[in-house]
Amino acid sequence: MKIGNVEIKKNYIIVLSVIILVVSLALGYSLLYSDLNYQANVTVKNYKCNQENLYERLTCLSTYDNTPSKNVKSYSGIDYNDISSDTNGKGLYTLSETLDTANPIRYFRGNVKNNNLKFASSCWKIIRTTSTGGIKLIYNGKPNDKGICEENGVSIGSYAFNDENLSVSDTSYMYGKTYEIKEKIMENTEIVYGNTVNWNNETNTYTISDEVISSSWSNDHNNLKNKYTCFNNETTCEKVNYISESNDPAKAIYIELALGETKENIYENISTNENSSSIKTILDKWYEDNIKAFENNLEDTLYCNDRTSLNGNAKKEMIFACPNKADSFSTKEENGNAKLTYPIALLTKEEIILSGLNTEKENTNYLTTNSNILTMTPAKININESKMVIISSMNKIDSLKSTEKAEIKPVISLKKDTLIVSGTGTLDDPYIIG
């Protein structure tokens, strides 16, 4: 005899079991298909990636960075806040946010061994492709006596970014006017501060305005950064002081301005780019001695020296474009500021992040050498502390005073139409270009 409720429960259990079975089969098939499809893609790519054009070869070999793949386990893709690893990116990837551009960016990440290239009688590592379809390289020393490139080739020497460390311009690849960063020991007296200033051409004086406050430094210093003051209780003075840093309760970090200049003029006047930094002079000379005879193979591309922040860290989100043209160094107007003598510069912090390094953890990848390596990205601009971003000897992102020496590894970029004569990119079989 069948009892209604028992029969209903039995049918319910049967239906539920069928649903679970169908879902499980579908999920299992999806995962199996995804894995087989990935394996198939790898096989097909490895088989078909024999293009003569270097950019096209790299395009064929690359994997999207926003999906799981062989060395990326997260379903959202690579996490750039973390270092590269066998689960967070190791290989050649396409930067997904550039897929809609004319030349999507392909870049190497992690401790890869297949980004080696010989050019101009030297060894190089491929960093990434550029927005113009070129291939950006970093110097990796000279071949040994047997003609083989080393894994961590030597630099061209150890040099400082600049000879001085007292000015905003000391973190500039090129610069115009220099502004000395000063410090003042603050007494516990009332001083007038304001957000803006007005210049009077007749009296040649500044007048502090906009939310003018009178306060003692020790009580209110955290709120006084980016304000103007005469360093007294007056609102008018011939020279005015712009507070660039106010963390210290005992002293102010400031830049003195005169003849109508305001804080907006600081960046403008520094970035006229009339003078070369110490490191640019060194790189230009090295280029003349080692690369100039081969420069027909090079493209003009953008090298970013982001100086938009007068204090603190440079903007790491600016990966392949500079916020200001004055910081976009190039030899031609269509690609940047046309201030470079030769198309050569250094790494940027953003390229180091893509390669798989960060500020927190030690890591080993194709850029690390257990030595300090200089970049062209400003890290901090302060009194006696104008600093540049480096890859540290601890193999992570750090900073160094602009006057302190670090290893110099030049960066250049090959043209988009660069052809491969031979090679697979390994140390024993580097790409040879024609």
C-alpha positions as CSV (number, residue, x, y, z in Angstrom):
1,M,0.0,0.0,0.0
2,K,1.3,3.5,-0.9
3,I,0.7,6.4,1.5
4,G,0.4,9.8,-0.2
5,N,3.0,11.7,1.8
6,V,5.6,8.9,1.6
7,E,5.1,8.8,-2.2
8,I,5.5,12.5,-2.5
9,K,8.7,12.5,-0.5
10,K,10.0,9.6,-2.6
11,N,9.2,11.5,-5.8
12,Y,10.8,14.6,-4.4
13,I,14.0,12.7,-3.5
14,I,14.1,11.2,-7.0
15,V,13.7,14.6,-8.7
16,L,16.3,16.2,-6.5
17,S,18.8,13.4,-7.2
18,V,18.3,13.8,-10.9
19,I,18.9,17.6,-10.6
20,I,22.0,17.1,-8.6
21,L,23.3,14.5,-11.1
22,V,22.6,16.8,-14.1
23,V,24.3,19.8,-12.4
24,S,27.3,17.7,-11.4
25,L,27.7,16.3,-14.9
26,A,27.4,19.7,-16.4
27,L,29.9,21.2,-14.0
28,G,32.3,18.3,-14.5
29,Y,31.9,18.6,-18.3
30,S,32.5,22.4,-18.1
31,L,35.6,22.0,-16.0
32,L,36.9,19.2,-18.2
33,Y,36.1,21.1,-21.4
34,S,37.8,24.3,-20.0
35,D,40.9,22.3,-19.1
36,L,41.0,20.5,-22.4
37,N,40.4,23.7,-24.2
38,Y,43.2,25.4,-22.3
39,Q,45.5,22.5,-23.0
40,A,44.5,22.5,-26.6
41,N,45.1,26.2,-26.9
42,V,48.6,25.8,-25.4
43,T,49.3,23.0,-27.9
44,V,48.0,24.9,-30.8
45,K,49.9,28.1,-29.8
46,N,53.1,26.3,-29.3
47,Y,52.7,24.6,-32.7
48,K,51.6,27.7,-34.6
49,C,53.7,30.4,-33.0
50,N,56.4,30.6,-35.6
51,Q,55.7,34.1,-36.9
52,E,58.8,36.0,-38.2
53,N,57.5,39.3,-36.9
54,L,58.6,39.6,-33.2
55,Y,55.5,41.4,-32.1
56,E,53.2,38.9,-33.8
57,R,55.2,36.0,-32.2
58,L,54.7,37.5,-28.8
59,T,51.1,38.1,-29.5
60,C,50.6,34.5,-30.4
61,L,52.5,33.2,-27.3
62,S,50.7,35.4,-24.8
63,T,47.7,34.6,-22.5
64,Y,45.1,37.0,-21.2
65,D,45.9,38.2,-17.7
66,N,42.2,38.5,-16.5
67,T,41.4,34.8,-16.7
68,P,42.7,31.6,-15.0
69,S,45.5,29.8,-17.0
70,K,48.5,27.6,-16.5
71,N,50.2,29.8,-13.8
72,V,47.2,31.9,-12.8
73,K,44.7,30.1,-10.5
74,S,42.3,33.0,-9.6
75,Y,39.2,33.2,-11.8
76,S,39.6,37.0,-11.8
77,G,43.2,36.7,-13.2
78,I,46.4,38.2,-12.0
79,D,46.5,40.1,-8.7
80,Y,49.0,43.0,-9.3
81,N,49.0,43.8,-5.6
82,D,50.8,40.5,-5.0
83,I,54.1,39.2,-6.4
84,S,54.4,36.9,-9.4
85,S,54.3,33.1,-8.7
86,D,53.3,29.8,-10.2
87,T,49.8,30.7,-9.2
88,N,49.7,34.5,-9.7
89,G,51.4,34.8,-13.1
90,K,54.5,33.5,-14.6
91,G,54.8,33.8,-18.4
92,L,53.8,36.1,-21.2
93,Y,50.5,37.9,-20.9
94,T,48.2,40.3,-22.7
95,L,47.1,43.3,-20.6
96,S,43.4,42.9,-20.9
97,E,42.6,46.6,-20.4
98,T,44.5,47.3,-23.7
99,L,42.6,44.8,-25.8
100,D,40.6,47.5,-27.5
101,T,43.7,49.5,-28.5
102,A,45.5,49.3,-31.9
103,N,48.4,47.5,-30.3
104,P,47.5,45.6,-27.1
105,I,50.3,45.3,-24.5
106,R,52.1,42.0,-24.1
107,Y,54.4,41.7,-21.1
108,F,56.6,39.1,-19.4
109,R,55.9,38.4,-15.7
110,G,57.8,36.3,-13.1
111,N,60.9,34.2,-13.3
112,V,60.6,33.5,-17.0
113,K,63.5,32.1,-19.2
114,N,62.2,32.8,-22.7
115,N,62.5,36.6,-23.1
116,N,66.1,36.8,-24.1
117,L,67.3,38.6,-27.2
118,K,70.6,39.6,-28.8
119,F,70.9,43.0,-30.4
120,A,73.8,45.4,-31.1
121,S,76.3,42.9,-29.8
122,S,74.6,42.9,-26.4
123,C,72.2,40.7,-24.5
124,W,68.7,42.0,-23.6
125,K,65.5,40.9,-21.8
126,I,62.1,41.7,-23.4
127,I,60.0,43.7,-20.9
128,R,56.8,44.3,-22.9
129,T,55.4,45.6,-26.1
130,T,54.5,49.3,-26.4
131,S,51.3,51.1,-27.4
132,T,52.9,51.7,-30.8
133,G,53.6,48.0,-31.3
134,G,57.3,48.1,-30.5
135,I,59.2,45.8,-28.2
136,K,60.8,47.3,-25.1
137,L,64.1,45.8,-23.9
138,I,66.3,46.1,-20.9
139,Y,70.0,45.6,-21.1
140,N,71.4,42.3,-19.8
141,G,75.1,42.6,-20.3
142,K,77.5,41.2,-23.0
143,P,77.7,37.6,-24.2
144,N,80.4,35.5,-22.5
145,D,83.5,34.1,-24.4
146,K,81.3,31.4,-25.8
147,G,78.7,33.9,-27.1
148,I,76.2,32.9,-24.4
149,C,74.1,35.5,-22.5
150,E,74.1,35.2,-18.7
151,E,70.9,34.9,-16.7
152,N,71.6,38.0,-14.6
153,G,73.9,40.0,-16.9
154,V,75.9,43.0,-15.6
155,S,74.8,46.6,-15.9
156,I,76.7,49.4,-17.6
157,G,77.9,50.6,-14.2
158,S,76.7,52.1,-10.9
159,Y,75.6,55.7,-11.0
160,A,73.4,58.2,-9.2
161,F,70.3,59.7,-10.8
162,N,71.4,63.2,-10.1
163,D,74.3,65.1,-8.4
164,E,72.0,67.0,-6.0
165,N,69.3,66.1,-3.5
166,L,67.9,69.5,-2.4
167,S,65.6,70.4,-5.2
168,V,62.3,69.3,-6.7
169,S,64.1,68.9,-10.0
170,D,66.5,66.3,-8.6
171,T,64.1,63.5,-9.5
172,S,63.6,64.9,-13.0
173,Y,65.1,63.1,-16.1
174,M,65.3,66.6,-17.6
175,Y,64.4,69.8,-15.9
176,G,64.2,73.6,-16.2
177,K,64.2,75.8,-13.1
178,T,65.4,74.4,-9.8
179,Y,63.5,75.0,-6.6
180,E,65.3,74.3,-3.3
181,I,63.3,72.5,-0.7
182,K,63.9,74.1,2.6
183,E,63.0,73.4,6.2
184,K,62.2,75.7,9.1
185,I,62.1,74.9,12.8
186,M,58.7,76.2,14.0
187,E,58.1,78.1,17.2
188,N,54.9,77.8,19.1
189,T,53.5,81.2,17.8
190,E,50.5,82.2,15.8
191,I,51.1,82.3,12.1
192,V,48.8,83.1,9.2
193,Y,48.1,80.5,6.5
194,G,45.9,80.5,3.4
195,N,44.9,78.4,0.4
196,T,45.8,80.9,-2.3
197,V,47.8,84.1,-2.9
198,N,47.3,87.2,-5.0
199,W,50.3,89.1,-6.6
200,N,50.3,92.8,-6.8
201,N,52.5,94.1,-9.7
202,E,52.6,97.6,-8.4
203,T,53.8,96.8,-4.9
204,N,55.6,93.6,-5.8
205,T,53.9,91.8,-2.9
206,Y,51.8,88.7,-2.2
207,T,48.6,88.7,-0.3
208,I,47.4,85.5,1.3
209,S,43.8,84.8,0.8
210,D,41.0,82.1,0.7
211,E,40.2,80.6,4.1
212,V,42.9,82.5,5.9
213,I,43.6,81.0,9.4
214,S,45.9,82.0,12.2
215,S,47.3,79.0,14.1
216,S,50.3,77.6,15.8
217,W,52.3,75.0,13.9
218,S,52.4,72.4,16.7
219,N,48.7,72.4,17.2
220,D,47.5,72.4,13.5
221,H,50.5,71.2,11.4
222,N,48.6,68.2,9.9
223,N,46.2,70.6,8.2
224,L,48.7,73.0,6.8
225,K,50.2,71.1,3.9
226,N,49.8,72.8,0.5
227,K,49.0,76.2,2.2
228,Y,50.8,79.6,1.8
229,T,52.4,81.6,4.6
230,C,54.7,84.5,5.2
231,F,55.9,82.7,8.4
232,N,54.5,85.5,10.6
233,N,51.1,86.9,11.5
234,E,50.9,89.1,8.4
235,T,49.0,88.4,5.2
236,T,51.3,90.4,2.9
237,C,54.9,89.7,2.0
238,E,57.4,90.1,-0.9
239,K,58.3,86.4,-0.9
240,V,55.8,83.7,0.1
241,N,56.3,80.2,1.3
242,Y,54.5,77.1,0.0
243,I,54.2,74.3,2.6
244,S,55.1,71.1,0.8
245,E,55.2,68.8,3.8
246,S,53.7,69.2,7.3
247,N,54.0,65.9,9.1
248,D,56.6,67.0,11.6
249,P,55.1,69.0,14.6
250,A,58.5,70.8,15.0
251,K,59.4,71.8,11.5
252,A,57.9,72.8,8.2
253,I,59.1,71.7,4.7
254,Y,58.6,74.5,2.2
255,I,59.5,76.1,-1.1
256,E,60.1,79.8,-1.3
257,L,58.3,81.6,-4.2
258,A,58.9,85.1,-5.5
259,L,57.9,87.5,-8.4
260,G,54.3,86.3,-8.6
261,E,55.1,82.6,-8.8
262,T,52.5,80.2,-7.3
263,K,52.6,76.5,-6.5
264,E,51.1,75.8,-10.0
265,N,54.2,77.4,-11.5
266,I,56.6,75.0,-9.7
267,Y,55.8,72.1,-12.0
268,E,55.5,74.3,-15.1
269,N,58.9,75.8,-14.6
270,I,60.7,72.6,-13.6
271,S,59.2,70.7,-16.6
272,T,60.5,73.0,-19.3
273,N,63.1,70.3,-19.7
274,E,66.1,72.4,-20.8
275,N,68.7,70.6,-18.7
276,S,69.7,66.9,-18.6
277,S,69.9,64.9,-15.4
278,S,73.2,63.2,-14.6
279,I,71.8,59.8,-15.6
280,K,70.5,61.1,-18.9
281,T,73.9,62.4,-19.8
282,I,75.4,59.0,-19.0
283,L,72.8,57.1,-21.0
284,D,73.2,59.3,-24.0
285,K,76.9,58.8,-24.0
286,W,76.5,55.0,-23.7
287,Y,74.0,55.1,-26.6
288,E,76.4,57.0,-28.8
289,D,79.1,54.4,-28.1
290,N,77.0,51.2,-28.3
291,I,73.7,51.7,-30.0
292,K,73.8,54.6,-32.4
293,A,75.1,52.5,-35.3
294,F,72.0,50.2,-34.9
295,E,69.4,52.9,-34.3
296,N,67.5,52.2,-37.5
297,N,66.1,49.2,-35.7
298,L,64.6,51.3,-32.8
299,E,61.3,53.1,-32.5
300,D,60.6,56.3,-30.7
301,T,58.3,55.6,-27.7
302,L,57.2,57.2,-24.5
303,Y,59.4,57.0,-21.4
304,C,57.5,58.3,-18.3
305,N,59.2,60.4,-15.6
306,D,56.0,61.2,-13.6
307,R,56.6,64.4,-11.6
308,T,52.9,65.4,-11.0
309,S,53.1,64.6,-7.3
310,L,55.6,66.9,-5.5
311,N,55.4,64.7,-2.4
312,G,54.7,61.0,-1.8
313,N,54.6,58.1,-4.2
314,A,54.2,58.5,-8.0
315,K,50.9,57.3,-9.3
316,K,51.3,53.6,-9.9
317,E,48.0,53.5,-12.0
318,M,49.8,55.4,-14.8
319,I,51.1,52.3,-16.5
320,F,51.5,53.2,-20.2
321,A,50.6,56.9,-20.3
322,C,51.9,59.9,-18.4
323,P,49.4,62.4,-16.9
324,N,51.4,65.3,-18.5
325,K,53.1,65.6,-21.8
326,A,56.0,67.3,-20.2
327,D,56.8,64.0,-18.3
328,S,56.4,61.9,-21.5
329,F,59.9,61.8,-22.8
330,S,60.4,61.0,-26.5
331,T,62.4,62.2,-29.5
332,K,59.4,63.0,-31.6
333,E,56.4,65.3,-30.9
334,E,53.8,62.7,-31.9
335,N,54.9,60.4,-29.2
336,G,55.6,62.7,-26.3
337,N,57.5,65.9,-25.4
338,A,60.2,65.5,-28.1
339,K,62.9,66.5,-25.6
340,L,65.1,63.3,-25.8
341,T,68.3,63.4,-27.8
342,Y,68.1,59.6,-28.2
343,P,65.4,57.0,-27.6
344,I,66.8,55.6,-24.4
345,A,65.9,55.8,-20.7
346,L,65.2,53.5,-17.7
347,L,62.5,51.2,-16.3
348,T,59.4,52.6,-14.6
349,K,57.8,51.5,-11.4
350,E,54.7,50.4,-13.3
351,E,56.8,48.0,-15.5
352,I,58.3,46.5,-12.3
353,I,54.8,45.9,-10.9
354,L,53.8,44.2,-14.1
355,S,56.9,42.0,-13.9
356,G,55.7,40.7,-10.5
357,L,57.4,42.7,-7.8
358,N,55.9,44.8,-5.0
359,T,57.1,46.8,-1.9
360,E,56.2,44.1,0.6
361,K,57.6,40.8,-0.4
362,E,61.0,39.6,-1.7
363,N,60.7,37.9,-5.0
364,T,62.9,36.6,-7.8
365,N,62.0,37.3,-11.4
366,Y,63.7,38.1,-14.7
367,L,64.6,41.7,-13.6
368,T,66.1,40.9,-10.2
369,T,69.9,40.6,-9.7
370,N,70.3,40.9,-5.9
371,S,71.6,44.5,-6.6
372,N,69.9,47.9,-6.5
373,I,68.6,48.8,-10.0
374,L,67.6,52.4,-10.7
375,T,64.4,53.4,-12.4
376,M,63.2,56.8,-13.7
377,T,60.1,57.0,-11.4
378,P,60.2,59.6,-8.6
379,A,59.5,58.0,-5.2
380,K,59.6,61.0,-2.8
381,I,60.5,64.7,-3.0
382,N,61.4,66.2,0.4
383,I,64.2,68.0,2.2
384,N,67.4,66.0,1.7
385,E,65.1,63.1,0.6
386,S,64.5,63.4,-3.1
387,K,64.2,59.7,-3.9
388,M,63.9,57.5,-6.9
389,V,62.1,54.1,-7.1
390,I,64.5,51.1,-7.4
391,I,64.5,47.4,-7.5
392,S,66.4,46.7,-4.3
393,S,69.1,44.2,-3.6
394,M,66.4,42.4,-1.5
395,N,64.5,41.9,-4.8
396,K,61.5,44.1,-4.1
397,I,60.4,47.7,-4.9
398,D,62.1,50.3,-2.7
399,S,63.6,53.8,-3.0
400,L,67.0,55.4,-3.0
401,K,68.2,59.1,-2.7
402,S,68.7,60.7,-6.0
403,T,72.4,61.1,-5.1
404,E,73.0,57.5,-4.2
405,K,74.4,55.1,-6.7
406,A,72.5,52.0,-8.2
407,E,73.1,49.7,-11.1
408,I,72.1,51.2,-14.5
409,K,70.3,49.0,-17.1
410,P,69.4,51.0,-20.2
411,V,66.0,50.5,-21.8
412,I,65.3,50.8,-25.5
413,S,62.5,49.8,-27.8
414,L,62.6,47.9,-31.1
415,K,60.4,48.8,-34.1
416,K,57.1,47.0,-34.6
417,D,58.3,45.5,-37.9
418,T,61.3,43.8,-36.2
419,L,61.8,40.3,-37.7
420,I,63.2,37.2,-36.1
421,V,66.1,35.6,-37.9
422,S,66.4,32.7,-35.4
423,G,65.9,31.8,-31.8
424,T,63.2,30.8,-29.3
425,G,64.0,33.3,-26.6
426,T,66.0,31.1,-24.2
427,L,69.5,31.9,-22.9
428,D,71.0,29.2,-25.1
429,D,68.8,30.2,-28.1
430,P,68.0,33.9,-27.8
431,Y,66.0,35.7,-30.4
432,I,68.3,37.0,-33.2
433,I,66.7,39.9,-35.1
434,G,67.3,41.0,-38.7
